[in-house]
Amino acid sequence: MSYMLPHLHNGWQVDQAILSEEDRVLVIRFGHDWDPTCMKMDEVLYSIAEKEQTHHD
C-alpha cells in the first residue's frame, strides 16, 4: 500500500514537508516498504488519509 502514499527520500524533503504544513496534520512513517509492520501502518494511514484531508479543508 505504500505506493499510494508520498515518499520522502532525504532529509531535505522531510524538512520541506514539515515546513510547508501549517494548518494540517503531518504524519511521517520511517521504515521500509517491505517490513510487515510498516505495511500495516501504511494500510491504516492510507485508509484515513482522504477522510482526514476533507476534515481539515
mmCIF file of the N, C-alpha and C atoms, coordinates in Angstrom:
data_MODEL
# 
_entry.id   MODEL 
# 
loop_
_atom_site.group_PDB 
_atom_site.id 
_atom_site.type_symbol 
_atom_site.label_atom_id 
_atom_site.label_alt_id 
_atom_site.label_comp_id 
_atom_site.label_asym_id 
_atom_site.label_entity_id 
_atom_site.label_seq_id 
_atom_site.pdbx_PDB_ins_code 
_atom_site.Cartn_x 
_atom_site.Cartn_y 
_atom_site.Cartn_z 
_atom_site.occupancy 
_atom_site.B_iso_or_equiv 
_atom_site.pdbx_formal_charge 
_atom_site.auth_seq_id 
_atom_site.auth_comp_id 
_atom_site.auth_asym_id 
_atom_site.auth_atom_id 
_atom_site.pdbx_PDB_model_num 
ATOM 1   N N  . MET A 1 1  ? 0.811   -1.190 0.000  1.00 0.00 ? 1  MET A N  1 
ATOM 2   C CA . MET A 1 1  ? 0.000   0.000  0.000  1.00 0.00 ? 1  MET A CA 1 
ATOM 3   C C  . MET A 1 1  ? 0.859   1.260  0.000  1.00 0.00 ? 1  MET A C  1 
ATOM 4   N N  . SER A 1 2  ? 2.126   1.132  0.299  1.00 0.00 ? 2  SER A N  1 
ATOM 5   C CA . SER A 1 2  ? 2.980   2.319  0.374  1.00 0.00 ? 2  SER A CA 1 
ATOM 6   C C  . SER A 1 2  ? 3.092   3.043  -0.960 1.00 0.00 ? 2  SER A C  1 
ATOM 7   N N  . TYR A 1 3  ? 2.806   2.348  -2.055 1.00 0.00 ? 3  TYR A N  1 
ATOM 8   C CA . TYR A 1 3  ? 2.872   3.001  -3.361 1.00 0.00 ? 3  TYR A CA 1 
ATOM 9   C C  . TYR A 1 3  ? 1.785   4.070  -3.502 1.00 0.00 ? 3  TYR A C  1 
ATOM 10  N N  . MET A 1 4  ? 0.782   4.056  -2.636 1.00 0.00 ? 4  MET A N  1 
ATOM 11  C CA . MET A 1 4  ? -0.295  5.042  -2.685 1.00 0.00 ? 4  MET A CA 1 
ATOM 12  C C  . MET A 1 4  ? 0.012   6.283  -1.840 1.00 0.00 ? 4  MET A C  1 
ATOM 13  N N  . LEU A 1 5  ? 1.065   6.216  -1.043 1.00 0.00 ? 5  LEU A N  1 
ATOM 14  C CA . LEU A 1 5  ? 1.418   7.326  -0.157 1.00 0.00 ? 5  LEU A CA 1 
ATOM 15  C C  . LEU A 1 5  ? 2.681   8.014  -0.663 1.00 0.00 ? 5  LEU A C  1 
ATOM 16  N N  . PRO A 1 6  ? 2.809   9.325  -0.451 1.00 0.00 ? 6  PRO A N  1 
ATOM 17  C CA . PRO A 1 6  ? 4.017   10.031 -0.882 1.00 0.00 ? 6  PRO A CA 1 
ATOM 18  C C  . PRO A 1 6  ? 5.254   9.516  -0.142 1.00 0.00 ? 6  PRO A C  1 
ATOM 19  N N  . HIS A 1 7  ? 6.376   9.477  -0.854 1.00 0.00 ? 7  HIS A N  1 
ATOM 20  C CA . HIS A 1 7  ? 7.647   9.055  -0.256 1.00 0.00 ? 7  HIS A CA 1 
ATOM 21  C C  . HIS A 1 7  ? 8.583   10.254 -0.150 1.00 0.00 ? 7  HIS A C  1 
ATOM 22  N N  . LEU A 1 8  ? 9.270   10.350 0.958  1.00 0.00 ? 8  LEU A N  1 
ATOM 23  C CA . LEU A 1 8  ? 10.297  11.371 1.163  1.00 0.00 ? 8  LEU A CA 1 
ATOM 24  C C  . LEU A 1 8  ? 11.628  10.632 1.211  1.00 0.00 ? 8  LEU A C  1 
ATOM 25  N N  . HIS A 1 9  ? 12.538  10.984 0.313  1.00 0.00 ? 9  HIS A N  1 
ATOM 26  C CA . HIS A 1 9  ? 13.752  10.190 0.135  1.00 0.00 ? 9  HIS A CA 1 
ATOM 27  C C  . HIS A 1 9  ? 14.989  10.745 0.829  1.00 0.00 ? 9  HIS A C  1 
ATOM 28  N N  . ASN A 1 10 ? 14.908  11.960 1.354  1.00 0.00 ? 10 ASN A N  1 
ATOM 29  C CA . ASN A 1 10 ? 16.082  12.510 2.037  1.00 0.00 ? 10 ASN A CA 1 
ATOM 30  C C  . ASN A 1 10 ? 15.649  13.533 3.090  1.00 0.00 ? 10 ASN A C  1 
ATOM 31  N N  . GLY A 1 11 ? 16.604  13.975 3.868  1.00 0.00 ? 11 GLY A N  1 
ATOM 32  C CA . GLY A 1 11 ? 16.320  14.905 4.952  1.00 0.00 ? 11 GLY A CA 1 
ATOM 33  C C  . GLY A 1 11 ? 15.729  16.221 4.493  1.00 0.00 ? 11 GLY A C  1 
ATOM 34  N N  . TRP A 1 12 ? 16.177  16.711 3.347  1.00 0.00 ? 12 TRP A N  1 
ATOM 35  C CA . TRP A 1 12 ? 15.654  17.973 2.831  1.00 0.00 ? 12 TRP A CA 1 
ATOM 36  C C  . TRP A 1 12 ? 14.167  17.849 2.540  1.00 0.00 ? 12 TRP A C  1 
ATOM 37  N N  . GLN A 1 13 ? 13.757  16.736 1.944  1.00 0.00 ? 13 GLN A N  1 
ATOM 38  C CA . GLN A 1 13 ? 12.340  16.525 1.646  1.00 0.00 ? 13 GLN A CA 1 
ATOM 39  C C  . GLN A 1 13 ? 11.511  16.441 2.928  1.00 0.00 ? 13 GLN A C  1 
ATOM 40  N N  . VAL A 1 14 ? 12.046  15.805 3.951  1.00 0.00 ? 14 VAL A N  1 
ATOM 41  C CA . VAL A 1 14 ? 11.356  15.740 5.242  1.00 0.00 ? 14 VAL A CA 1 
ATOM 42  C C  . VAL A 1 14 ? 11.202  17.149 5.810  1.00 0.00 ? 14 VAL A C  1 
ATOM 43  N N  . ASP A 1 15 ? 12.275  17.921 5.805  1.00 0.00 ? 15 ASP A N  1 
ATOM 44  C CA . ASP A 1 15 ? 12.223  19.302 6.302  1.00 0.00 ? 15 ASP A CA 1 
ATOM 45  C C  . ASP A 1 15 ? 11.189  20.124 5.543  1.00 0.00 ? 15 ASP A C  1 
ATOM 46  N N  . GLN A 1 16 ? 11.168  20.003 4.228  1.00 0.00 ? 16 GLN A N  1 
ATOM 47  C CA . GLN A 1 16 ? 10.224  20.772 3.419  1.00 0.00 ? 16 GLN A CA 1 
ATOM 48  C C  . GLN A 1 16 ? 8.783   20.366 3.702  1.00 0.00 ? 16 GLN A C  1 
ATOM 49  N N  . ALA A 1 17 ? 8.551   19.082 3.890  1.00 0.00 ? 17 ALA A N  1 
ATOM 50  C CA . ALA A 1 17 ? 7.199   18.615 4.218  1.00 0.00 ? 17 ALA A CA 1 
ATOM 51  C C  . ALA A 1 17 ? 6.732   19.209 5.538  1.00 0.00 ? 17 ALA A C  1 
ATOM 52  N N  . ILE A 1 18 ? 7.619   19.248 6.510  1.00 0.00 ? 18 ILE A N  1 
ATOM 53  C CA . ILE A 1 18 ? 7.278   19.797 7.826  1.00 0.00 ? 18 ILE A CA 1 
ATOM 54  C C  . ILE A 1 18 ? 7.046   21.303 7.735  1.00 0.00 ? 18 ILE A C  1 
ATOM 55  N N  . LEU A 1 19 ? 7.934   22.003 7.050  1.00 0.00 ? 19 LEU A N  1 
ATOM 56  C CA . LEU A 1 19 ? 7.835   23.456 6.972  1.00 0.00 ? 19 LEU A CA 1 
ATOM 57  C C  . LEU A 1 19 ? 6.643   23.931 6.146  1.00 0.00 ? 19 LEU A C  1 
ATOM 58  N N  . SER A 1 20 ? 6.210   23.135 5.182  1.00 0.00 ? 20 SER A N  1 
ATOM 59  C CA . SER A 1 20 ? 5.138   23.576 4.285  1.00 0.00 ? 20 SER A CA 1 
ATOM 60  C C  . SER A 1 20 ? 3.742   23.352 4.858  1.00 0.00 ? 20 SER A C  1 
ATOM 61  N N  . GLU A 1 21 ? 3.621   22.630 5.946  1.00 0.00 ? 21 GLU A N  1 
ATOM 62  C CA . GLU A 1 21 ? 2.304   22.356 6.530  1.00 0.00 ? 21 GLU A CA 1 
ATOM 63  C C  . GLU A 1 21 ? 2.122   23.156 7.813  1.00 0.00 ? 21 GLU A C  1 
ATOM 64  N N  . GLU A 1 22 ? 1.237   24.130 7.760  1.00 0.00 ? 22 GLU A N  1 
ATOM 65  C CA . GLU A 1 22 ? 0.947   24.925 8.953  1.00 0.00 ? 22 GLU A CA 1 
ATOM 66  C C  . GLU A 1 22 ? -0.415  24.595 9.542  1.00 0.00 ? 22 GLU A C  1 
ATOM 67  N N  . ASP A 1 23 ? -1.348  24.184 8.694  1.00 0.00 ? 23 ASP A N  1 
ATOM 68  C CA . ASP A 1 23 ? -2.727  24.013 9.138  1.00 0.00 ? 23 ASP A CA 1 
ATOM 69  C C  . ASP A 1 23 ? -3.202  22.566 9.146  1.00 0.00 ? 23 ASP A C  1 
ATOM 70  N N  . ARG A 1 24 ? -2.356  21.655 8.718  1.00 0.00 ? 24 ARG A N  1 
ATOM 71  C CA . ARG A 1 24 ? -2.776  20.253 8.654  1.00 0.00 ? 24 ARG A CA 1 
ATOM 72  C C  . ARG A 1 24 ? -1.836  19.385 9.470  1.00 0.00 ? 24 ARG A C  1 
ATOM 73  N N  . VAL A 1 25 ? -2.310  18.201 9.767  1.00 0.00 ? 25 VAL A N  1 
ATOM 74  C CA . VAL A 1 25 ? -1.504  17.221 10.491 1.00 0.00 ? 25 VAL A CA 1 
ATOM 75  C C  . VAL A 1 25 ? -0.578  16.537 9.495  1.00 0.00 ? 25 VAL A C  1 
ATOM 76  N N  . LEU A 1 26 ? 0.675   16.408 9.854  1.00 0.00 ? 26 LEU A N  1 
ATOM 77  C CA . LEU A 1 26 ? 1.651   15.720 9.013  1.00 0.00 ? 26 LEU A CA 1 
ATOM 78  C C  . LEU A 1 26 ? 2.117   14.476 9.751  1.00 0.00 ? 26 LEU A C  1 
ATOM 79  N N  . VAL A 1 27 ? 1.974   13.332 9.106  1.00 0.00 ? 27 VAL A N  1 
ATOM 80  C CA . VAL A 1 27 ? 2.412   12.068 9.691  1.00 0.00 ? 27 VAL A CA 1 
ATOM 81  C C  . VAL A 1 27 ? 3.550   11.532 8.842  1.00 0.00 ? 27 VAL A C  1 
ATOM 82  N N  . ILE A 1 28 ? 4.679   11.268 9.473  1.00 0.00 ? 28 ILE A N  1 
ATOM 83  C CA . ILE A 1 28 ? 5.832   10.715 8.771  1.00 0.00 ? 28 ILE A CA 1 
ATOM 84  C C  . ILE A 1 28 ? 6.129   9.352  9.363  1.00 0.00 ? 28 ILE A C  1 
ATOM 85  N N  . ARG A 1 29 ? 6.133   8.333  8.506  1.00 0.00 ? 29 ARG A N  1 
ATOM 86  C CA . ARG A 1 29 ? 6.419   6.970  8.939  1.00 0.00 ? 29 ARG A CA 1 
ATOM 87  C C  . ARG A 1 29 ? 7.792   6.595  8.400  1.00 0.00 ? 29 ARG A C  1 
ATOM 88  N N  . PHE A 1 30 ? 8.728   6.304  9.298  1.00 0.00 ? 30 PHE A N  1 
ATOM 89  C CA . PHE A 1 30 ? 10.063  5.880  8.897  1.00 0.00 ? 30 PHE A CA 1 
ATOM 90  C C  . PHE A 1 30 ? 10.095  4.359  8.857  1.00 0.00 ? 30 PHE A C  1 
ATOM 91  N N  . GLY A 1 31 ? 10.699  3.810  7.840  1.00 0.00 ? 31 GLY A N  1 
ATOM 92  C CA . GLY A 1 31 ? 10.807  2.358  7.752  1.00 0.00 ? 31 GLY A CA 1 
ATOM 93  C C  . GLY A 1 31 ? 10.946  1.911  6.315  1.00 0.00 ? 31 GLY A C  1 
ATOM 94  N N  . HIS A 1 32 ? 10.805  0.611  6.119  1.00 0.00 ? 32 HIS A N  1 
ATOM 95  C CA . HIS A 1 32 ? 10.944  0.007  4.793  1.00 0.00 ? 32 HIS A CA 1 
ATOM 96  C C  . HIS A 1 32 ? 9.586   -0.457 4.283  1.00 0.00 ? 32 HIS A C  1 
ATOM 97  N N  . ASP A 1 33 ? 9.377   -0.295 2.980  1.00 0.00 ? 33 ASP A N  1 
ATOM 98  C CA . ASP A 1 33 ? 8.108   -0.701 2.376  1.00 0.00 ? 33 ASP A CA 1 
ATOM 99  C C  . ASP A 1 33 ? 7.845   -2.193 2.517  1.00 0.00 ? 33 ASP A C  1 
ATOM 100 N N  . TRP A 1 34 ? 8.892   -2.989 2.625  1.00 0.00 ? 34 TRP A N  1 
ATOM 101 C CA . TRP A 1 34 ? 8.733   -4.442 2.692  1.00 0.00 ? 34 TRP A CA 1 
ATOM 102 C C  . TRP A 1 34 ? 8.543   -4.966 4.111  1.00 0.00 ? 34 TRP A C  1 
ATOM 103 N N  . ASP A 1 35 ? 8.701   -4.123 5.107  1.00 0.00 ? 35 ASP A N  1 
ATOM 104 C CA . ASP A 1 35 ? 8.538   -4.532 6.506  1.00 0.00 ? 35 ASP A CA 1 
ATOM 105 C C  . ASP A 1 35 ? 7.048   -4.743 6.812  1.00 0.00 ? 35 ASP A C  1 
ATOM 106 N N  . PRO A 1 36 ? 6.671   -5.915 7.341  1.00 0.00 ? 36 PRO A N  1 
ATOM 107 C CA . PRO A 1 36 ? 5.248   -6.189 7.609  1.00 0.00 ? 36 PRO A CA 1 
ATOM 108 C C  . PRO A 1 36 ? 4.587   -5.163 8.542  1.00 0.00 ? 36 PRO A C  1 
ATOM 109 N N  . THR A 1 37 ? 5.310   -4.689 9.542  1.00 0.00 ? 37 THR A N  1 
ATOM 110 C CA . THR A 1 37 ? 4.750   -3.687 10.449 1.00 0.00 ? 37 THR A CA 1 
ATOM 111 C C  . THR A 1 37 ? 4.505   -2.376 9.713  1.00 0.00 ? 37 THR A C  1 
ATOM 112 N N  . CYS A 1 38 ? 5.462   -1.971 8.879  1.00 0.00 ? 38 CYS A N  1 
ATOM 113 C CA . CYS A 1 38 ? 5.299   -0.743 8.096  1.00 0.00 ? 38 CYS A CA 1 
ATOM 114 C C  . CYS A 1 38 ? 4.167   -0.889 7.087  1.00 0.00 ? 38 CYS A C  1 
ATOM 115 N N  . MET A 1 39 ? 4.027   -2.075 6.515  1.00 0.00 ? 39 MET A N  1 
ATOM 116 C CA . MET A 1 39 ? 2.944   -2.320 5.563  1.00 0.00 ? 39 MET A CA 1 
ATOM 117 C C  . MET A 1 39 ? 1.586   -2.123 6.241  1.00 0.00 ? 39 MET A C  1 
ATOM 118 N N  . LYS A 1 40 ? 1.454   -2.607 7.449  1.00 0.00 ? 40 LYS A N  1 
ATOM 119 C CA . LYS A 1 40 ? 0.199   -2.448 8.191  1.00 0.00 ? 40 LYS A CA 1 
ATOM 120 C C  . LYS A 1 40 ? -0.053  -0.972 8.499  1.00 0.00 ? 40 LYS A C  1 
ATOM 121 N N  . MET A 1 41 ? 0.995   -0.259 8.923  1.00 0.00 ? 41 MET A N  1 
ATOM 122 C CA . MET A 1 41 ? 0.846   1.175  9.191  1.00 0.00 ? 41 MET A CA 1 
ATOM 123 C C  . MET A 1 41 ? 0.435   1.919  7.924  1.00 0.00 ? 41 MET A C  1 
ATOM 124 N N  . ASP A 1 42 ? 1.033   1.550  6.784  1.00 0.00 ? 42 ASP A N  1 
ATOM 125 C CA . ASP A 1 42 ? 0.683   2.188  5.518  1.00 0.00 ? 42 ASP A CA 1 
ATOM 126 C C  . ASP A 1 42 ? -0.789  1.979  5.186  1.00 0.00 ? 42 ASP A C  1 
ATOM 127 N N  . GLU A 1 43 ? -1.295  0.777  5.429  1.00 0.00 ? 43 GLU A N  1 
ATOM 128 C CA . GLU A 1 43 ? -2.708  0.497  5.168  1.00 0.00 ? 43 GLU A CA 1 
ATOM 129 C C  . GLU A 1 43 ? -3.603  1.390  6.023  1.00 0.00 ? 43 GLU A C  1 
ATOM 130 N N  . VAL A 1 44 ? -3.256  1.530  7.287  1.00 0.00 ? 44 VAL A N  1 
ATOM 131 C CA . VAL A 1 44 ? -4.050  2.373  8.188  1.00 0.00 ? 44 VAL A CA 1 
ATOM 132 C C  . VAL A 1 44 ? -3.969  3.834  7.753  1.00 0.00 ? 44 VAL A C  1 
ATOM 133 N N  . LEU A 1 45 ? -2.764  4.312  7.471  1.00 0.00 ? 45 LEU A N  1 
ATOM 134 C CA . LEU A 1 45 ? -2.598  5.708  7.053  1.00 0.00 ? 45 LEU A CA 1 
ATOM 135 C C  . LEU A 1 45 ? -3.353  5.993  5.762  1.00 0.00 ? 45 LEU A C  1 
ATOM 136 N N  . TYR A 1 46 ? -3.275  5.079  4.807  1.00 0.00 ? 46 TYR A N  1 
ATOM 137 C CA . TYR A 1 46 ? -3.979  5.281  3.541  1.00 0.00 ? 46 TYR A CA 1 
ATOM 138 C C  . TYR A 1 46 ? -5.492  5.290  3.755  1.00 0.00 ? 46 TYR A C  1 
ATOM 139 N N  . SER A 1 47 ? -5.969  4.425  4.642  1.00 0.00 ? 47 SER A N  1 
ATOM 140 C CA . SER A 1 47 ? -7.416  4.330  4.858  1.00 0.00 ? 47 SER A CA 1 
ATOM 141 C C  . SER A 1 47 ? -7.996  5.596  5.484  1.00 0.00 ? 47 SER A C  1 
ATOM 142 N N  . ILE A 1 48 ? -7.194  6.351  6.220  1.00 0.00 ? 48 ILE A N  1 
ATOM 143 C CA . ILE A 1 48 ? -7.711  7.569  6.851  1.00 0.00 ? 48 ILE A CA 1 
ATOM 144 C C  . ILE A 1 48 ? -7.271  8.847  6.145  1.00 0.00 ? 48 ILE A C  1 
ATOM 145 N N  . ALA A 1 49 ? -6.362  8.754  5.189  1.00 0.00 ? 49 ALA A N  1 
ATOM 146 C CA . ALA A 1 49 ? -5.783  9.953  4.564  1.00 0.00 ? 49 ALA A CA 1 
ATOM 147 C C  . ALA A 1 49 ? -6.846  10.838 3.921  1.00 0.00 ? 49 ALA A C  1 
ATOM 148 N N  . GLU A 1 50 ? -7.715  10.274 3.101  1.00 0.00 ? 50 GLU A N  1 
ATOM 149 C CA . GLU A 1 50 ? -8.713  11.086 2.411  1.00 0.00 ? 50 GLU A CA 1 
ATOM 150 C C  . GLU A 1 50 ? -9.727  11.656 3.404  1.00 0.00 ? 50 GLU A C  1 
ATOM 151 N N  . LYS A 1 51 ? -10.135 10.844 4.364  1.00 0.00 ? 51 LYS A N  1 
ATOM 152 C CA . LYS A 1 51 ? -11.086 11.303 5.380  1.00 0.00 ? 51 LYS A CA 1 
ATOM 153 C C  . LYS A 1 51 ? -10.513 12.479 6.164  1.00 0.00 ? 51 LYS A C  1 
ATOM 154 N N  . GLU A 1 52 ? -9.265  12.389 6.560  1.00 0.00 ? 52 GLU A N  1 
ATOM 155 C CA . GLU A 1 52 ? -8.636  13.469 7.314  1.00 0.00 ? 52 GLU A CA 1 
ATOM 156 C C  . GLU A 1 52 ? -8.427  14.709 6.459  1.00 0.00 ? 52 GLU A C  1 
ATOM 157 N N  . GLN A 1 53 ? -8.109  14.522 5.189  1.00 0.00 ? 53 GLN A N  1 
ATOM 158 C CA . GLN A 1 53 ? -7.889  15.674 4.319  1.00 0.00 ? 53 GLN A CA 1 
ATOM 159 C C  . GLN A 1 53 ? -9.179  16.469 4.159  1.00 0.00 ? 53 GLN A C  1 
ATOM 160 N N  . THR A 1 54 ? -10.299 15.794 3.956  1.00 0.00 ? 54 THR A N  1 
ATOM 161 C CA . THR A 1 54 ? -11.560 16.518 3.800  1.00 0.00 ? 54 THR A CA 1 
ATOM 162 C C  . THR A 1 54 ? -12.008 17.130 5.122  1.00 0.00 ? 54 THR A C  1 
ATOM 163 N N  . HIS A 1 55 ? -11.631 16.528 6.217  1.00 0.00 ? 55 HIS A N  1 
ATOM 164 C CA . HIS A 1 55 ? -11.988 17.055 7.537  1.00 0.00 ? 55 HIS A CA 1 
ATOM 165 C C  . HIS A 1 55 ? -11.268 18.373 7.814  1.00 0.00 ? 55 HIS A C  1 
ATOM 166 N N  . HIS A 1 56 ? -10.037 18.507 7.356  1.00 0.00 ? 56 HIS A N  1 
ATOM 167 C CA . HIS A 1 56 ? -9.231  19.695 7.651  1.00 0.00 ? 56 HIS A CA 1 
ATOM 168 C C  . HIS A 1 56 ? -9.380  20.794 6.617  1.00 0.00 ? 56 HIS A C  1 
ATOM 169 N N  . ASP A 1 57 ? -9.925  20.506 5.454  1.00 0.00 ? 57 ASP A N  1 
ATOM 170 C CA . ASP A 1 57 ? -10.052 21.535 4.405  1.00 0.00 ? 57 ASP A CA 1 
ATOM 171 C C  . ASP A 1 57 ? -11.197 22.482 4.655  1.00 0.00 ? 57 ASP A C  1 
# 
